[in-house]
Amino acid sequence: MEKPPIHLVWLRHDLRYHDNQALYAARQAAAADSGVVIALFIATPLSWQQHDMAMIRQDLLRRRVQALTLELAELHIPLLAVEGSDYRGCAQLIATLLPLGVVALYAQQEYEVREMTRDEQVASRLRLQHIPCYWFDRLCVMAPGTVLTQQGEIYKVFTPFKRNWLAKLAASGVQCFTKPAAQKPFNLKLPALPLMEEGDNSSAAWSVAELDVLNRMRSFCQQRVQDYASARDFPAVDGTSSLSAYLAIGVLSAQQCVARLQHEAAQQLEQEKSGASIWLSELIWRDFYKHILVAFPKLIKHQAFQPETDKINWPNNAALFEAWCNGETGYPIVDAAMRQLNETGWMHNRLRMITASFLVKDLHIDWRWGERYFMSKLIDGDFAANNGGWQWAASTGTDAAPYFRIFNPVTQSERFDPSGDFIRRYLPQLASKTNKEIHWPHKPVTAKGYFRPVVEHNEARKVTLALFLAVKGQES
Ligand code: FAD
């Protein structure tokens, strides 16, 4: 019997079957030429390690691939989950599948340098055999390079970017792809490839079923988004969507979030300060940082967006860095936040801002140390968002906080964890402190079992100003 044409879908950060354009297009093509769709996932632990990818995020990826294998099996779409090593092996691995009768490859575009090199290697390998590759630009709601100033330049500041982004949304709407139709069951003898290994189950608290994730997003858009404006800054409250881990590995697309939000909260979206509008802004920040990354590849090389800030002579005290990593700085909000990160793999956005500012502007440690540490711990680690967040906090990035804007960790704590509930959750040794004392448990003496402050904020602030002033105005 003749082999059916095979349409190979290479899944990477689009681990879903709803709104997956690559999968959808492959299924359409297979329907047209009586072919079949096969999906492929290649685990690349060596490359993940080079990217400092947290073990919990690796585990989430592996668990999600296992769940997707079962979900796709219901549509009779086999998912080959293969254990590779690094990106350099991908072209060779895909080449071993070509004799099955592969007629085309479909995948979602990725933007980081190593990923683009990997994809170019795969494309040239397939070109030798006249097999086309179709790349789909779906990582952002608006593809990078499509939101530009009137002069055709990339926006370096968020607010006008957002204005233009919203105008484009109003003009063209957002398109989501339906789940692919089931195909007829078929038998195929697959080459013997190393099967993807299981993870360490460290992400077990996070469901990996696609329908669960979609339901969670839907219910957020129906209910909690209404309180998002008032609740989102308070880490003791469940005020944000907690969808970042799913967006990062593509169990969910940002397009699905926008479409659902428009459906559930259309009226709210007309008011600029509503929870729905502010949540949409956060999704636009996600696009913004990815657009910036594509336009300025130097960011991938960990260079500062504002070149003169790369000349800052950070003291980089290793002991202070360790205290920060371990949540032992003597600043309760910082320590509780770092413990949340270390214990759960996730940290609330307000706390990411506070801890990042503290590392750079109180401890005078290069923001790249913190960026790397976050990446190695976060379940939602995403290069563009993480780099953008760190450079914002360090005042080295595009649209960054001005260098003289230095968070006071104690007043931030009083403002955003007023009753100390969040601090108590992660620092039980402070449980008996009053709501007032808990933000600074050092008067008259440091609370028993707690850490003495490693720096004095006002003094540290002066040093930061001097570090920045020393390089301001210098040629890069
Ligand atoms: P929600 O408030 O519900 O927001 C919805 C979605 O919008 C998020 O899931 C996320 O995809 C996106 N989003 C929200 N805020 C931002 C932002 N400031 N920049 C880009 N996208 C945003 N986010 C990551 O996804 N991965 C990271 O590695 C990451 N590192 C960060 C590091 C620092 C220093 C800072 C200050 C922020 C970082 N963020 C990162 C952004 C933000 O903190 C998280 O996206 C957010 O806390 C995730 O929680 P949520 O899903 O409940 O967000």
Boltz pocket constraint, residues with backbone or C-beta under 6 A from the ligand:
constraints:
  - pocket:
      binder: B
      contacts: [[A, 232], [A, 240], [A, 241], [A, 242], [A, 243], [A, 244], [A, 245], [A, 247], [A, 248], [A, 279], [A, 282], [A, 283], [A, 285], [A, 286], [A, 287], [A, 289], [A, 347], [A, 348], [A, 349], [A, 350], [A, 352], [A, 353], [A, 356], [A, 374], [A, 378], [A, 380], [A, 381], [A, 382], [A, 383], [A, 385], [A, 386], [A, 387], [A, 388], [A, 389], [A, 390], [A, 393]]
      max_distance: 6.0
